[in-house]
Amino acid sequence: MDARMKFALLVNRNARRRTAGKRWAFLRNQVLSFLPPETVEVPFDPPYDLDKCLAGLFLDQDVTGLISVGGDGTMHNILNAMLRHPEWRPEDRLLGGIGLGSSNDFIKPVKETLWQAPVRLDWRKPFRSDVGKVSFVDPEGGHSVRYFLLNGSAGVTAQANHLFNREDATLRWLKPFWTQGAILYTVLKTLFSFRNIPVKLQWDDQTRTLDLSNLAILKVPYVSGNFRYDQDIRPDDGWLGLNYCYNMNRLELIRTLFDLGKGRFVNRPKRVSAKVKELQIDFPCPAPFETDGEVTPVIRLEVSLLPNAVQLMGIGLPSPNQQL
């Protein structure tokens, strides 16, 4: 073991409707047995100042890696706090995770679990990953930046994420015990009220004006629950995966949803897949845009790529001869 390694577990006790704290209690000792002995544990309840927390961990406690204990939203907030501060050299820090959220796309494909929680804890086998960068203009004209490790989306997926985050009575009942059912309910409910959105897309030397049904910008093919794209996109390949469908009616969208559940998207009518370096989207009216499950209303955005911006732990656990 490298003696310089020191990790911090950032435990979001509010993840998955405030059940993560109880689940973590069952996992804690087992997780710590795989990590260096000086590992720091930081339980927190949002809202929480992650920037201040990470400054203390990196600058005062010499932490070299972070482990997100929660869902995709927890990972997303930790990633953004890291990348807001290039002076912390986030490219030299390790980032791992323990999935206690609803979908846990950050840890797919799942290789190993602890108490049914997928884990990205193989700190002996790190690898570099690109990060997507989104520069937004909001409906009031304000500018902001957000980073994503998994994907960004517009159209029906973004609207479904907005509903999933807000929750209605059915979602509050479904989420704790049937995640995929909650996701399917959310998408189907969204489909019955969704209308295609007129947009202008620009990438490389191409410009398209169309009625957008759905758009996904990928760094990994997994988008929510069992849904995934069949595009060859990898964390460190230097590309963004653009996948969109346009001018679809409700039946065509349901068919697309069914196909994504089987891992199929390309080579179908009204669907486009491409690999891009940058993308610009203009909306005539405010529309939701989602990054790793977090939704923001926008009127314009630019998506670019930060190559090899972070180091990820390998999915799974260290092999027995690598454990402490």
LINJO-V506371 format. One record per residue. N is the residue number from 0. PHI is phi in whole degrees, -180 to 180 (none if undefined). OMEGA is omega in whole degrees, -180 to 180 (NA if undefined). Layout:
BEGIN
n: [N:N]
phi: [PHI:PHI]
omega: [OMEGA:OMEGA]
END
This chain:
BEGIN
n: [0:1:2:3:4:5:6:7:8:9:10:11:12:13:14:15:16:17:18:19:20:21:22:23:24:25:26:27:28:29:30:31:32:33:34:35:36:37:38:39:40:41:42:43:44:45:46:47:48:49:50:51:52:53:54:55:56:57:58:59:60:61:62:63:64:65:66:67:68:69:70:71:72:73:74:75:76:77:78:79:80:81:82:83:84:85:86:87:88:89:90:91:92:93:94:95:96:97:98:99:100:101:102:103:104:105:106:107:108:109:110:111:112:113:114:115:116:117:118:119:120:121:122:123:124:125:126:127:128:129:130:131:132:133:134:135:136:137:138:139:140:141:142:143:144:145:146:147:148:149:150:151:152:153:154:155:156:157:158:159:160:161:162:163:164:165:166:167:168:169:170:171:172:173:174:175:176:177:178:179:180:181:182:183:184:185:186:187:188:189:190:191:192:193:194:195:196:197:198:199:200:201:202:203:204:205:206:207:208:209:210:211:212:213:214:215:216:217:218:219:220:221:222:223:224:225:226:227:228:229:230:231:232:233:234:235:236:237:238:239:240:241:242:243:244:245:246:247:248:249:250:251:252:253:254:255:256:257:258:259:260:261:262:263:264:265:266:267:268:269:270:271:272:273:274:275:276:277:278:279:280:281:282:283:284:285:286:287:288:289:290:291:292:293:294:295:296:297:298:299:300:301:302:303:304:305:306:307:308:309:310:311:312:313:314:315:316:317:318:319:320:321:322:323]
phi: [none:-73:-64:-80:-72:-147:-113:-125:-93:-99:-102:-85:-68:-90:-61:49:56:66:-100:-64:-60:-70:-65:-63:-60:-77:-90:-52:-64:-67:-64:-61:-69:-94:-115:-56:-65:-92:-57:-97:-112:-125:-77:-150:-125:-61:-72:-146:-84:-68:-60:-65:-61:-68:-58:-65:-67:-76:-88:-101:-110:58:-73:-106:-156:-119:-123:-80:-113:163:-103:-62:-65:-63:-58:-60:-69:-66:-57:-67:-64:-64:-78:-71:-128:-60:-67:-84:50:-61:-66:-100:-98:-89:-130:-123:-164:-128:-84:-115:-98:-81:-113:58:-65:-62:-123:-133:-71:-68:-110:-142:-132:-125:51:67:-99:-66:-131:-121:-130:-81:-72:-82:-126:-75:-149:-77:-137:-71:-134:-83:-121:-117:-104:-101:-119:-87:-60:-90:90:-76:-113:-152:-128:-139:-111:-136:-101:-105:-166:-126:-151:-138:86:-64:-65:-64:-67:-66:-62:-62:-65:-60:-72:-73:71:-117:-62:-65:-65:-62:-80:-78:-54:-64:-127:-146:-63:-63:-64:-64:-66:-63:-59:-61:-65:-64:-64:-65:-59:-76:-117:-75:-127:-57:-112:-68:-141:-119:-108:-136:-150:49:-107:-115:-134:-131:-112:-157:-94:-82:-94:-157:-144:-130:-113:-108:-116:-134:-79:-88:-118:-175:58:-91:-81:-157:-96:-101:-79:-80:-127:-129:-58:-118:-90:78:-129:-104:-91:-95:-137:-141:-128:-142:51:-94:-88:-63:-64:-67:-67:-64:-63:-63:-60:-61:-62:-64:-64:-100:75:-125:-148:-70:62:-128:-59:63:-125:-130:-126:-155:-106:-133:-97:-145:-149:-123:-129:-117:-112:-70:-132:-55:-142:-75:-129:-114:-129:49:92:-97:-111:-135:-75:-140:-119:-160:-155:-127:-114:-137:-124:-106:-67:49:-79:-139:-111:-102:-68:-69:-70:105:-113:-61:-66:-52:-77:-104:-70:-72]
omega: [176:-176:-178:-177:174:-174:173:175:179:-170:177:-175:-178:-178:-179:176:172:177:-174:-179:180:179:-180:180:178:-175:-163:-175:-180:179:-178:-180:179:-171:178:-173:-178:-179:-179:178:-178:174:180:177:178:-2:-174:-178:-179:179:179:180:-177:177:178:-179:-176:-171:-176:-175:175:177:-178:-180:-179:176:179:178:-175:-180:180:178:176:178:-178:-179:177:178:-178:176:178:-173:174:-175:180:179:176:-178:-178:179:180:180:175:178:178:-178:172:-171:176:-179:-176:-174:177:179:178:-175:177:-2:-178:178:-179:179:170:-176:178:177:176:-175:170:-171:-179:-175:176:-178:180:174:-179:176:171:176:174:178:-180:175:-173:160:-177:-176:178:-180:178:-179:176:-179:176:-179:177:179:-174:-176:170:-178:173:-179:-172:180:179:179:177:177:178:178:-179:-180:-178:180:164:-175:-180:179:178:179:-175:-170:-173:-173:-180:-176:-178:176:177:179:180:178:-179:-178:-179:178:179:-178:-175:177:-173:171:177:-174:175:-179:171:179:175:173:-177:-180:-175:175:179:171:-171:173:-172:173:178:179:176:174:-167:159:168:-174:-176:-174:177:180:-180:-177:178:178:179:176:178:180:-177:-175:-172:-174:177:-179:166:178:178:178:179:172:-169:174:-178:170:-174:-179:179:176:178:177:177:177:178:180:179:175:177:-179:-180:174:-171:176:174:-180:177:177:-179:174:178:172:-174:174:-179:179:175:180:176:179:178:178:179:-179:179:171:-173:172:180:176:-180:-170:179:173:-176:169:179:176:174:-180:177:-173:171:-175:174:-172:-179:173:179:168:176:176:-178:-178:173:177:-174:-179:177:-177:177:NA]
END
